[in-house]
Amino acid sequence: MQAPSELPENQTTRRERARRTPAHPGRDTGWPPLSRRHAGLLALTCLGYLLVVAGVLLDTALVDLDWSLRLLRPYERWPGLRPLLDNWVVAGQRGPSAIAAFAWLGWRAHRLRRLRPLLVMGAALLLLNVTVGAVKIVTGRLGPHYAHYVGSPELFSGGTIFPSGHTANAVVTWGVLAYLAVRWRRTGAALAAATACSVGLTTVYLGTHWVSDVLAGWTAGLLVLLALPLLEPLVTAAEQRVAARRAHRAAPAVIPPRSVPRPRREPRG
């Protein structure tokens, strides 16, 4: 018989094995587990995104807020800021920001001899374009400069303004740089957040986006950043495939030895 003092240890060992053993032993998902804090933040951001979309689709007070700032015309009240902000909003434009980010990450990839920085940025931008682009096409919202009726949400009119692409792109592009940073990650995250916030507010000042567009752009971009850890297995698999192809191409070709014919034996006698 086992001593009574050994029973708790055996029970603890069994519990630990039960926790580590997957529910389906033959099925390995490969997805990294998320912490409770991360999962909770992801759920709250998704809820916020859905509330903004529902607020616009249902023509709630959020649309009234859009029109109150539209009629305020901040670009006419403070025209001195416009030349500066016209240049600053380029930080959220897809082309220039992507070129700058990929140039930096290309140098990092060359220095580290890894493709992970480029693959992470590519995956994040692809996910952003698919998700935000789908909502833009479905809602078809017009921007403030092209609105027809005061108080209308201007939906299903062939526009592509909701969510704000400038805002979401600023969140993802500069947020991914902070995500990939080895040192000064907190500083990079603070700078990325400040850039994304200022770009979104700049579009409201210029009258190119509604406030709800910016709110949806912030939450849509943040959802992509929070989903990046779930994309890491795909990035790793793609990096391994590229490395295997490079190794296969760099391997010297093996030339099979030429077969030497056997000498004929002369008949005896």
N, C-alpha and C positions, 0 to 999 in steps of 0.2 A: 504493500500500500504506500501511496505517496504521503509525504508529510503535509500537515495542514498549511505550513508556511509556503509551500510551493504552489498551492492552488491559485492564489491571486496572480502570480507571475504567469502561470499557464493561461489563465483567463485573459490577461492583458495581451499576451502573445497572440491568442486566437482572434481577439478583437482587431489588433493591428493587421493581421493577415486578411481578415474579412474586409477591412477598409481598403487595403491595397489591391485586393483581387477585384477586377472589373466585373460588372454584372453579366456581361457577355464575354467569356474568355476568348472566343474565336474572333471577336470583332474589336479591332484597335483603331480608334478614330484618329489618333495622332494630333488632336487639337490640344493646345496647352490650356490648363485650367486657369480660370480667372478668379482673382480674389473677390471677397464679398464687397469690398469697397469699389473695385473696378466694375463688377457686375451691377452694383447699385447705381453707380454713376452712369453707366451705359443705359440702364432702364430709365432713369430720370431724364436723360438727354433725349431719348426716343420719345418719351411722353411729352416733353416740351415741344419737340418737333411736330408731333401729331396735333397738339393743341393749337399751334400757330397755323398749321394747314387747315384745321377745322374752323378756326376763327375767321380765316379768309373765305373759305368755301361757304360758311353759313352767314356771312355778311354781319358779323358781330361788331362790338365797339372797337375792335382792332382796326376795322376798315375806317371808322370815324376818325381814329387817331391818324391813320394814313392821310386822310384828306385834310385834317387840321394842319399838319405840317406841310402838306403840299400847297395849301393856300397861303401859308406863311411866307413861302418863297425866300428861304434863307440866302440863296445866292444873289438876290437883289438887295436884301437888307444889309448884307456884309460883303459887298463885291470885292473888297481888297484881298480877301482870302482865296478868291477863285484861281488866280494864276498858280499859286503854290499848291492848292489842292488838286488842280487839274493834272499836275505832274505826280503828286503823291498817290493818286488812285491807280497809277500804273503798277504799283507794288502788288495789287491784287489781280492785275490782268494776266490771263493765262499764259500768253506767249512770252512776254519779257520775264515774268517771275519763274516760269519753268526753265527758260534758258539759263538764267542765273543760278538756279538751284542745281540743275544737272551739270553745269560746268564745275561747281564746287564739289558735288558728289562724284563726278568723274575723276577729279584729282584725288579725292579720298579713296576711291576704289582702286586707282592705280597705285597709291601708296600702300594700301593694305593688301593689295593683290587679291581682292575679293570683289564680287559683283553685287554683294548684298545691298550696299547703299543705293545703287541705281535701281535694283529690282524692287526695293521697298517703296521708293518714290514712284516708280512706274505703276506698281500695284495700287498705291493710294490714289493716284490721279485717275487711273482707270475706274476704280470703284466710285470715285467722286463724280466723274463724268456720266457714268451709267445711272447712278441714283438721282443726281440732281437733274440731269437731262431728261429723265423720264417724267419727273414732276413738272418740269417746264413745259413739256409737250402736252401733258394731260390737262394742266390748268389753263394754258394759253393766255396768260395775263398780260395786259398792256402796262407800260410804264407810265409814270406821272405826266411826262411831256406829251403822251399820245392818248390820254384819257378823254372820254367823250362826255360822261355824265357825272356831275358832282355827287359824291356819296356812293357811287357804284364801285364794286370790287374789280370791275373790268376783267372778268374771267371769260374764258372760252372765246377769245377774240383774235386768236392767232399770234399772240405775243409770246415772248420767251423770257419774261422778267422775274418770275417767281419760281424758286428762291433766287437770291442774288448770287450770281456766279462769281462776281468779283470777291464778295465776302467769303463764300465757301472756299474759293481757291486760295485766298490769303490764309485762311485757317489751316488748310491742309498743307500747302507748300511750305510755309515757314514753320508749321507745327511738326512736320516730318523732319526738318533739319534739327529741331530740338530733340525729337525722339531718337535720332541717330547720333546725337552728340555724346562723346565720351566724357569730356570735361565741360564744366560750365553749363550743365543741362538745365538747371533751374533758371539761370540767367537767360539762356536761350528760350526757355518756355515763356518767361515774362516778356521778352522782346517780341516773340511770336504773337502772344496774346494782345500786346499793345498795338502791333501792326494790324492784326485782324480787326480789332475794335475800331481803330482809326480809319481803316479803309471802308468799313461798313458805314460809319457815320459820315464819311466824305461823300459817299454815293447819295445819302439822304440830303446833304447840303447842296450837291449839284443838281438834285431833282431827277436823277436817273433811276432811282429806286424808291419804293415805298418803305416805310419802317418795318412792316411785316415781312417784306422781302429780305431785309437785313437780318431780322430775327431768325427767319428760316434758314438763311445762309450760315449764320453762326452755328446753329444746332446741327445742320446737315454736315458741315465740315467737322464739327466735334465728334459726330457719330463715326465718321471715317477714321479719325485718329484713335478713338477708343476701340475700333475694330481691328486695328493694325496687329496686335498680338495674335489674333486669330488667323491672320494671313501668314504668319511666320513659317508654318510648315510648308506652305506652297512656295514661299520664297526660297527656303532651304532646298526643296526638291528641284526647283528650277536652277539654282546655283550649282547643285551637284551634277545635273545633266549637262550643263554647259562645260563644267570642269572635266567631265568624262569625255565629252566630244573633243575638247582641246587636247587631252592626253592621248586620245586615240589618233588624232591627226599628227601629233608630235612624235609618236612612236615610230621608230625606223621600220621600214617594210622588211619582212622576213622573206628572203629568196630561198625557195626549196632547193636542195642539192640536186644537181643533175645526175640522172641515173647512168651508171657506167655499164655498158654491155659486157656480159660475161664472155671470156674467150672460148672459142669453140675447141672442143677436144678432138684431136686427130684420131681417126680410127686405127686401132692396133692391127698389126699383121698385114 
